[in-house]
């Protein structure tokens, strides 16, 4: 499993199945990224013990340009600002 952003993706959301905060975050990230034309992807951490250890208590965790941006909740205005930077 790839743990960081690939060259084409500016936004990565770490999540796991059954997480309602993850579902909300993914929906917001998808909306903002669709509006801005920003490539993004979701990474399911449930199959990776190292990612579960690192992010399991903070999911969803959002990265922008390879750096942690948010956890638990996504603020759409803050995400747009980060993407404009």
JOJO-V926616 format. One record per run of one state. SS is the DSSP state (h for helix, s for strand, l for the rest). FROM is the first residue (numbers start at 0). TO is the last residue. Records with the same first field share a line. If there is no record, write none. Layout:
BEGIN
SS->FROM-TO + FROM-TO
END
This chain:
BEGIN
l->0-9 + 15-18 + 36-38 + 47-47 + 55-59 + 64-65 + 71-74 + 84-84
s->10-14 + 39-43 + 60-63 + 66-70
h->19-35 + 44-46 + 48-54 + 75-83
END
